[in-house]
Amino acid sequence: MKKIKKFLGNHKITGAIIILTLIYVGYQIYQSQTNTSAQTKYVLAIVKKGTVIASVTGTGQVSTTNKIELKAKASGDIVYIGTANGQTVYTGQLIAQIDNRDAEKMVRDATVALDSAKLTLAKMEKPNEQQLPEAQLAKTYQDGLSIIAKVYPDLSSVINSLNHIYFDNILDTNNNNNGNNIEYYVGVIKSYDSNFQSVPLTVQNDYTKIKLQYDQAFADYKIASLEKDNQKIDAAIRSTYVLLQNVANLNKIGHDVVQFFKNKSVIDNWQSSKPTVVDQNFTDLTADLAIVNGHLGDLGVIVNTIDSQRNNTAVNVLDIQTQKLAVEQKANTLLDAQENLADYNVRAPFDGLMAVVNIKKFDSASNGTIIGTLITKQKIAEISLNEVDVAKVKVSNKATLTFDAVDSLSITGEVQELDLIGTVTQGVVTYNIKIAFDTQDDRVKPGMSVSAAVIIDMRQDVLTVPISAVKGTGNSAYVEVFNQPLLDGQGSQGVASLTAPQQKNVVIGLTDDTLTEIISGLKDGDQVVSRTITDAAVTTAATAPSLFGGGGGRIGGGGHGG
């Protein structure tokens, strides 16, 4: 300091100049250090067409579309294992087999029993005349109709013969019995046997009934012959059979009377005035009775056969139905045996991977033993979303999936399922969604962490600006623009402008993480302010540097003189 004072004292003008210079420099330094004015720069963006994709994001874990534990349904020793951990299996592939020898025997026995039952039924239903009672019955009806065709010519002759024998005036020439032969016979022999007294009246009544029965039965026969209906043939056979019985009885009465008459006449050595007539009556009655009994026997066989075959037909139908039920029962038994046999085989219900095989050959298994775990190759992401975001998601929305464990891997997917009921944890409601992978990557394993961006809306070929360019929301949104477009303002450093931008109202649409859709207010190629940068000066006062080096201490310090 002493040297400085000495220098200034010897050079006054030069010292004055130095002092003024120091003052000016100090002032400039002070100004630069204490200036509070800010220089504003503007980062610009161009309005252009693009795609706006709105999405919601969430995290979760990788899972599979299906997972099942394969369990044994039968008991026994494991005799076969057809896969191993991590192997691909296909629908129906045999995974494991339990000793099934007893079950196979049950199937064989049931098969034999069913075949036997079917054979019995086939014999019962065999379509030949000797086997089917229905065919036999139809033939019997035709045989009966053929017999009836021979009956009526003979019946007509027999009835006329009875009328002649019983009611012509041949024997009583004195007309003591009103010309009635039967009464003549009875009148002669009633002194020998009082039981014959009612015969004339019985004969008269029976003969009248027979005439009426004959007309009705003959009419039945004619109808049956024309229509060939079994029911009508049956009626004709039975009415003819009853008629033959009545004619035989009437004939038998006359035959007994005449025979008694002849016997008494011989015993008493009594001879009728016309013995030839009596002998002829007896001969005719005997012959007619033989004819009627012959037809009666033939038709009786038909009636009995019809009744028997009817019963057999009914029984046969029931037998066939019973046998059909037996076949059905045997078939069910075989089906049960086959299903039981299938239980000894553990098969894959769908294509997939055997995640775990829990058993080995010769191990013992029982109903419910877990053989292994099968999962599908198709993977899904189970993502958790909050209640606001999940309300925007729909089934079939597209999504992009990324994985913490596999860098740079991105897989697209599609939403398959949304939880209908949320889960509340500490007052926060979340919902799970399932996203199916569009492609499979073996590097992705079940249980890995996954992040998903679910696309909820997308607008293509629309006007867009950076999201930072839009101020306000809804109907009050605006952007900042310059009356005269600025140059070189699209870099990250921005560009300064002596004039401030102006606000311009716009109508906005969809917004994503980076872009906002402009519906109206701007056009393609317009320039907008996307960000404003202000360079603020440092306000801290700095100590002026020493002209003579050093960090700037206080002037006139306690220096050391010399």
C-alpha positions in Angstrom: 0.0 0.0 0.0 2.9 2.3 0.7 4.1 1.7 -2.8 0.7 2.5 -4.3 0.4 5.7 -2.4 3.9 6.7 -3.5 3.0 5.8 -7.2 -0.2 7.9 -7.1 1.6 10.8 -5.5 4.2 10.9 -8.2 1.7 10.3 -11.2 -1.5 12.2 -10.4 -3.0 12.2 -13.9 -2.3 8.6 -14.6 -3.7 7.7 -11.2 -6.9 9.5 -11.8 -7.4 7.6 -15.1 -6.8 4.3 -13.3 -9.2 5.1 -10.6 -12.0 6.1 -13.0 -11.4 2.9 -15.0 -11.7 0.8 -11.8 -14.9 2.6 -10.9 -16.4 1.9 -14.4 -15.4 -1.8 -14.4 -16.8 -2.2 -10.9 -20.1 -0.7 -11.9 -20.4 -3.0 -14.9 -19.7 -6.0 -12.8 -22.2 -4.9 -10.2 -24.8 -4.4 -12.9 -24.3 -7.8 -14.4 -24.5 -9.4 -11.0 -27.6 -7.7 -9.8 -29.7 -7.4 -13.0 -33.2 -9.0 -12.3 -34.7 -8.8 -15.8 -35.7 -12.2 -17.6 -35.2 -13.2 -21.2 -38.3 -15.3 -22.4 -37.9 -17.9 -25.1 -40.6 -20.0 -26.9 -40.5 -23.6 -28.0 -42.8 -23.9 -31.0 -44.7 -26.9 -32.5 -46.4 -27.3 -35.9 -50.1 -28.5 -36.1 -50.1 -31.7 -38.1 -52.2 -34.7 -38.8 -51.6 -37.8 -36.7 -53.1 -40.5 -34.6 -54.2 -40.0 -31.0 -54.4 -43.1 -28.9 -56.0 -42.9 -25.5 -55.2 -45.7 -23.0 -55.3 -46.8 -19.4 -52.4 -48.6 -17.7 -52.1 -51.2 -15.0 -49.9 -53.9 -13.8 -50.4 -57.5 -12.9 -49.1 -61.1 -13.5 -48.9 -63.5 -16.4 -51.3 -66.5 -16.1 -52.8 -69.2 -18.3 -56.2 -69.5 -19.9 -56.8 -72.8 -18.2 -55.2 -74.8 -15.5 -56.4 -78.2 -14.2 -55.3 -80.8 -11.8 -55.6 -84.3 -13.4 -57.0 -86.7 -10.8 -57.5 -90.5 -10.8 -61.0 -91.8 -10.8 -60.2 -95.4 -10.0 -57.9 -97.2 -7.6 -54.9 -99.4 -8.4 -51.3 -99.5 -9.3 -49.9 -97.1 -11.9 -48.8 -99.2 -14.9 -48.0 -96.5 -17.4 -46.8 -92.8 -17.4 -47.0 -91.1 -20.8 -45.5 -87.7 -20.2 -43.0 -85.7 -18.0 -42.7 -82.2 -16.6 -42.8 -79.5 -19.3 -43.8 -81.7 -22.1 -46.5 -80.7 -24.7 -49.6 -82.9 -24.6 -52.7 -83.0 -26.8 -56.4 -83.5 -26.2 -57.1 -87.2 -25.4 -53.5 -88.1 -24.9 -52.9 -90.8 -22.3 -51.2 -89.3 -19.3 -51.3 -92.3 -17.0 -52.9 -95.7 -16.8 -54.0 -97.7 -13.7 -54.1 -101.5 -13.7 -57.5 -102.2 -15.4 -57.6 -106.0 -15.8 -60.7 -106.4 -13.6 -62.5 -103.6 -15.4 -61.7 -105.2 -18.8 -63.2 -108.5 -17.7 -66.4 -106.6 -16.7 -66.6 -105.1 -20.2 -66.1 -108.5 -21.8 -68.8 -110.1 -19.7 -71.2 -107.3 -20.4 -70.6 -107.5 -24.1 -71.4 -111.2 -24.2 -74.6 -110.7 -22.2 -75.7 -108.0 -24.6 -75.0 -110.1 -27.7 -77.0 -113.0 -26.1 -79.9 -110.7 -25.4 -79.9 -109.3 -28.9 -79.8 -112.8 -30.4 -82.8 -113.9 -28.3 -84.7 -110.8 -29.4 -83.9 -111.4 -33.1 -85.3 -115.0 -32.8 -88.5 -113.6 -31.3 -88.9 -111.1 -34.1 -87.9 -113.4 -36.9 -90.4 -112.8 -39.7 -91.5 -116.3 -40.7 -95.0 -117.9 -40.4 -94.0 -120.6 -38.0 -92.3 -118.3 -35.6 -94.8 -115.4 -35.4 -98.2 -116.1 -33.7 -99.7 -113.3 -35.6 -99.1 -115.1 -38.9 -100.5 -118.4 -37.4 -103.6 -116.6 -36.2 -104.3 -115.1 -39.6 -103.9 -118.6 -41.2 -106.3 -120.1 -38.7 -108.9 -117.5 -39.5 -108.7 -118.4 -43.2 -109.0 -122.1 -42.3 -112.1 -121.4 -40.3 -113.6 -119.5 -43.1 -113.0 -122.5 -45.5 -114.7 -124.8 -43.0 -117.7 -122.5 -42.7 -118.0 -122.5 -46.5 -118.7 -126.3 -46.3 -121.0 -126.1 -43.2 -123.9 -124.1 -44.6 -124.9 -126.4 -47.5 -125.0 -129.3 -45.0 -126.7 -127.3 -42.3 -129.5 -126.3 -44.7 -130.1 -130.0 -45.6 -130.0 -131.0 -41.9 -132.5 -128.3 -40.8 -134.9 -129.3 -43.6 -134.5 -133.0 -42.6 -135.4 -132.1 -38.9 -138.4 -130.2 -40.1 -139.5 -133.3 -42.1 -138.9 -135.8 -39.3 -140.4 -133.8 -36.6 -143.3 -132.0 -38.1 -144.6 -133.9 -41.1 -147.8 -136.0 -40.8 -146.5 -139.4 -41.7 -146.8 -141.7 -38.7 -150.2 -140.7 -37.3 -152.6 -141.5 -40.1 -155.5 -141.0 -37.7 -154.4 -137.5 -36.9 -154.5 -138.1 -33.2 -151.5 -135.8 -32.6 -152.3 -133.0 -35.1 -150.0 -134.6 -37.6 -146.8 -133.9 -35.6 -144.4 -136.9 -35.8 -142.5 -135.9 -32.7 -145.6 -135.7 -30.7 -146.6 -139.1 -32.0 -143.4 -140.6 -30.9 -143.6 -139.0 -27.5 -147.3 -139.9 -27.1 -146.4 -143.6 -27.6 -143.5 -143.7 -25.3 -144.5 -141.3 -22.5 -146.2 -144.2 -20.7 -142.7 -145.7 -20.4 -140.8 -142.5 -19.4 -142.5 -139.3 -18.2 -139.3 -137.4 -18.9 -140.2 -137.3 -22.5 -143.4 -135.3 -21.9 -141.7 -131.9 -22.4 -139.9 -133.0 -25.6 -142.5 -131.7 -28.2 -142.5 -128.2 -26.8 -138.7 -128.1 -26.4 -138.3 -129.3 -30.0 -140.7 -126.6 -31.3 -139.0 -123.8 -29.4 -135.5 -124.9 -30.3 -136.3 -125.3 -34.0 -137.7 -121.8 -34.2 -134.6 -120.4 -32.5 -132.4 -122.4 -34.9 -134.1 -120.9 -37.9 -133.4 -117.4 -36.6 -129.8 -118.2 -35.7 -129.2 -119.8 -39.1 -130.2 -116.6 -40.9 -128.0 -114.4 -38.7 -125.0 -116.7 -38.8 -125.2 -117.1 -42.5 -125.3 -113.3 -42.9 -122.2 -113.0 -40.8 -120.5 -115.6 -43.0 -121.3 -113.7 -46.2 -120.0 -110.4 -44.7 -116.7 -112.1 -43.6 -116.2 -113.7 -46.9 -116.5 -110.4 -48.7 -114.4 -108.1 -46.4 -111.7 -110.6 -45.3 -111.6 -108.9 -41.9 -110.3 -111.1 -39.1 -112.7 -109.6 -36.6 -115.7 -110.3 -38.8 -114.3 -113.8 -39.7 -114.0 -114.4 -35.9 -117.7 -113.4 -35.4 -118.8 -115.7 -38.3 -116.9 -118.6 -36.9 -118.3 -118.2 -33.4 -121.9 -117.7 -34.5 -121.7 -120.7 -36.8 -120.1 -122.8 -34.0 -123.0 -121.9 -31.7 -125.5 -122.7 -34.4 -123.9 -126.1 -34.9 -124.1 -126.8 -31.2 -127.8 -126.0 -31.1 -128.6 -128.1 -34.2 -126.6 -131.0 -32.8 -128.6 -130.8 -29.5 -131.9 -130.7 -31.4 -130.8 -133.6 -33.6 -129.7 -135.5 -30.5 -133.2 -135.1 -28.9 -134.9 -136.6 -31.9 -132.3 -139.3 -32.2 -132.8 -140.3 -28.6 -136.6 -140.3 -28.9 -136.7 -142.4 -32.0 -134.1 -144.8 -30.6 -136.2 -145.2 -27.5 -139.3 -145.7 -29.6 -137.7 -148.4 -31.6 -136.3 -150.2 -28.5 -139.7 -150.2 -26.8 -141.4 -151.3 -29.9 -139.1 -154.3 -30.3 -139.3 -155.3 -26.6 -143.1 -155.2 -26.6 -143.3 -156.8 -29.9 -145.2 -153.8 -31.1 -144.9 -152.6 -34.6 -145.7 -149.2 -35.9 -148.1 -149.0 -38.8 -145.2 -147.6 -40.7 -142.0 -149.2 -39.5 -140.1 -148.2 -42.6 -140.6 -144.5 -41.8 -139.4 -145.0 -38.2 -136.3 -146.7 -39.5 -135.7 -144.0 -42.0 -136.1 -141.3 -39.4 -133.6 -143.0 -37.2 -131.2 -143.4 -40.1 -131.5 -139.8 -41.2 -131.1 -138.5 -37.6 -128.1 -140.6 -37.1 -126.5 -139.5 -40.4 -127.4 -135.8 -39.8 -126.0 -136.0 -36.3 -122.7 -137.4 -37.7 -122.5 -134.6 -40.3 -123.2 -131.8 -37.7 -120.8 -133.3 -35.1 -118.1 -133.5 -37.8 -118.4 -129.9 -38.6 -118.8 -129.1 -35.0 -115.5 -130.9 -34.2 -113.7 -129.1 -37.1 -114.9 -125.7 -36.1 -114.3 -126.4 -32.5 -110.7 -127.0 -33.2 -110.6 -123.6 -35.1 -112.2 -121.8 -32.1 -109.9 -123.4 -29.6 -106.9 -122.6 -31.8 -107.9 -119.0 -32.2 -108.3 -118.6 -28.5 -104.9 -120.2 -27.9 -103.2 -118.2 -30.6 -104.7 -115.0 -29.3 -103.3 -115.7 -25.9 -99.9 -116.7 -27.5 -99.9 -113.5 -29.6 -100.5 -111.3 -26.5 -97.9 -113.2 -24.6 -95.5 -113.0 -27.5 -95.9 -109.2 -27.8 -95.2 -108.9 -24.1 -92.3 -111.3 -24.4 -90.8 -109.1 -27.2 -91.3 -106.0 -25.1 -89.7 -107.7 -22.1 -86.8 -108.8 -24.2 -86.3 -105.4 -25.6 -86.1 -104.1 -22.1 -83.6 -106.8 -21.3 -81.4 -105.7 -24.3 -81.6 -102.1 -23.2 -80.6 -103.2 -19.7 -77.6 -105.2 -21.0 -76.6 -102.2 -23.1 -76.7 -99.9 -20.1 -74.6 -102.5 -18.2 -72.0 -102.5 -21.0 -72.0 -98.7 -21.1 -71.4 -98.6 -17.3 -68.6 -101.1 -17.7 -67.0 -99.2 -20.5 -67.2 -95.9 -18.5 -65.7 -97.7 -15.5 -62.9 -99.0 -17.7 -62.2 -95.5 -19.1 -61.8 -94.2 -15.5 -58.6 -96.3 -15.3 -57.0 -94.1 -18.1 -56.1 -90.5 -17.2 -56.2 -88.4 -20.4 -55.5 -84.7 -21.3 -58.8 -82.8 -21.6 -57.1 -80.1 -23.8 -53.9 -79.2 -25.6 -51.3 -77.8 -23.2 -48.2 -78.3 -21.2 -47.7 -80.7 -18.3 -46.5 -78.3 -15.6 -46.0 -81.0 -13.0 -46.3 -84.8 -12.9 -46.8 -85.9 -9.3 -46.7 -89.7 -9.7 -44.4 -92.4 -11.1 -44.9 -95.9 -12.4 -45.9 -98.6 -9.9 -47.1 -96.0 -7.4 -50.5 -96.8 -5.9 -53.4 -94.4 -6.8 -56.9 -94.1 -5.5 -59.9 -92.0 -6.5 -58.9 -88.4 -6.2 -55.1 -88.9 -6.3 -53.5 -86.0 -8.2 -51.6 -87.3 -11.2 -50.3 -84.0 -12.5 -51.1 -80.4 -13.4 -51.9 -79.4 -17.0 -51.9 -75.8 -18.2 -52.6 -74.3 -21.6 -50.0 -72.8 -23.8 -52.2 -69.8 -24.3 -51.1 -67.1 -21.8 -53.1 -64.2 -20.4 -52.3 -61.1 -18.4 -54.3 -60.5 -15.3 -54.2 -56.8 -14.8 -55.5 -54.7 -11.9 -57.2 -51.4 -12.7 -58.9 -48.8 -10.4 -62.6 -48.1 -10.6 -62.2 -45.0 -12.8 -60.1 -46.7 -15.4 -62.0 -50.0 -15.6 -65.2 -48.1 -16.4 -63.5 -47.0 -19.7 -62.5 -50.6 -20.7 -64.5 -52.9 -22.8 -64.1 -56.6 -23.8 -62.2 -56.8 -27.2 -60.2 -53.6 -26.5 -56.6 -54.0 -27.8 -53.7 -53.7 -25.4 -49.9 -53.6 -25.4 -48.0 -55.7 -22.9 -44.5 -55.3 -21.5 -42.5 -57.5 -19.1 -40.1 -56.6 -16.4 -38.2 -59.9 -16.9 -37.8 -59.6 -20.7 -36.4 -56.3 -21.8 -37.5 -54.8 -25.1 -40.3 -57.4 -25.5 -43.7 -56.0 -26.3 -46.7 -58.2 -27.1 -50.2 -57.1 -28.3 -53.3 -58.6 -26.8 -57.0 -58.3 -26.4 -59.2 -57.9 -23.4 -61.2 -61.1 -22.8 -62.9 -60.6 -19.5 -63.7 -57.9 -16.9 -64.5 -58.5 -13.3 -68.1 -57.7 -12.4 -67.3 -57.3 -8.7 -64.4 -55.2 -7.4 -62.0 -55.9 -4.6 -61.8 -53.4 -1.8 -58.4 -53.0 -0.1 -57.9 -50.3 2.5 -60.7 -48.3 0.9 -59.4 -48.6 -2.6 -61.6 -50.5 -5.2 -59.8 -52.4 -7.9 -61.0 -54.7 -10.7 -59.1 -57.4 -12.5 -59.2 -57.7 -16.3 -57.9 -60.6 -18.4 -55.9 -59.9 -21.6 -55.2 -62.7 -24.0 -51.8 -62.7 -25.8 -52.0 -62.3 -29.6 -48.7 -64.2 -29.9 -46.9 -66.5 -27.6 -43.3 -66.1 -26.5 -41.6 -69.0 -24.6 -39.6 -66.5 -22.6 -42.8 -65.3 -20.9 -43.7 -67.6 -18.0 -46.8 -67.8 -15.8 -46.3 -65.7 -12.7 -44.1 -63.0 -14.3 -44.9 -59.3 -13.7 -46.5 -57.6 -16.7 -47.6 -54.0 -17.5 -50.5 -53.3 -19.8 -51.6 -50.3 -21.7 -55.2 -50.9 -22.8 -56.4 -48.8 -25.7 -59.8 -47.3 -24.9 -60.1 -45.0 -27.9 -58.2 -44.0 -31.0 -58.5 -41.2 -33.6 -56.6 -41.5 -36.9 -55.7 -38.8 -39.4 -56.8 -35.9 -37.1 -55.1 -32.5 -36.4 -52.8 -32.8 -33.3 -50.7 -30.6 -31.2 -48.4 -31.6 -28.2 -50.4 -31.9 -25.1 -48.3 -29.1 -23.5 -49.5 -26.6 -26.1 -53.1 -26.7 -24.8 -54.1 -24.6 -21.8 -57.4 -24.9 -20.0 -59.9 -27.7 -20.5 -63.2 -28.5 -22.3 -64.9 -25.5 -23.9 -62.4 -23.0 -22.5 -59.2 -24.5 -24.0 -56.8 -22.3 -25.9 -53.3 -22.3 -27.4 -50.8 -19.5 -27.8 -49.8 -18.3 -31.3 -47.8 -15.5 -32.9 -49.3 -13.1 -35.5 -46.1 -13.7 -37.5 -44.7 -17.2 -37.3 -41.2 -17.4 -35.7 -38.3 -19.1 -37.2 -36.1 -21.8 -35.7 -38.3 -22.2 -32.6 -39.0 -25.9 -32.8 -35.8 -27.0 -31.0 -35.6 -27.7 -27.3 -33.9 -24.3 -26.6 -36.7 -22.3 -28.1 -36.5 -18.8 -29.7 -36.8 -15.4 -28.2 -39.4 -12.9 -29.4 -39.8 -9.2 -28.7 -43.6 -9.6 -28.9 -45.7 -11.9 -26.7 -47.9 -14.6 -28.2 -51.7 -14.3 -28.3 -54.3 -16.7 -27.0 -56.4 -18.6 -29.5 -59.5 -20.6 -28.5 -59.7 -24.2 -29.8 -62.0 -27.1 -29.4 -60.2 -30.2 -28.3 -61.0 -33.9 -28.6 -59.2 -37.0 -27.6 -56.0 -36.7 -25.6 -53.2 -39.2 -24.9 -49.9 -39.1 -23.1 -48.3 -36.8 -25.7 -50.8 -35.4 -28.2 -54.2 -33.7 -28.1 -56.7 -33.8 -30.9 -57.8 -30.4 -32.3 -61.3 -30.4 -33.6 -61.5 -26.7 -34.5 -59.6 -23.5 -34.2 -56.4 -24.5 -36.0 -55.4 -25.8 -39.4 -52.7 -28.1 -40.6 -49.4 -26.4 -40.6 -50.2 -23.7 -38.0 -47.5 -22.8 -35.4 -48.3 -22.9 -31.7 -46.3 -22.4 -28.5 -45.7 -25.8 -26.9 -43.5 -24.5 -24.0 -42.2 -21.2 -22.6 -38.6 -20.8 -21.2 -37.6 -17.9 -19.0 -33.8 -17.3 -18.3 -33.7 -15.6 -14.8 -30.4 -13.8 -13.9 -28.6 -14.7 -10.7 -29.4 -12.2 -8.0 -26.5 -12.9 -5.6 -24.0 -10.0 -5.2 -20.5 -11.0 -5.9 -17.3 -9.4 -4.7 -15.3 -7.6 -7.4 -12.1 -9.3 -8.3 -8.8 -7.7 -7.3 -6.9 -6.0 -10.0 -3.8 -7.5 -8.5 -4.9 -11.0 -8.2 -6.3 -12.8 -5.3 -9.8 -13.6 -4.5 -10.9 -10.1 -3.6 -10.4 -9.1 -0.1 -11.2 -5.9 1.5 -9.0 -2.9 0.3 -6.6 -1.4 2.8 -6.2 -4.4 4.8 -3.6 -4.6 7.5 -0.8 -5.2 5.1 2.7 -5.4 6.0 4.7 -2.2 5.2 8.1 -2.1 3.8 
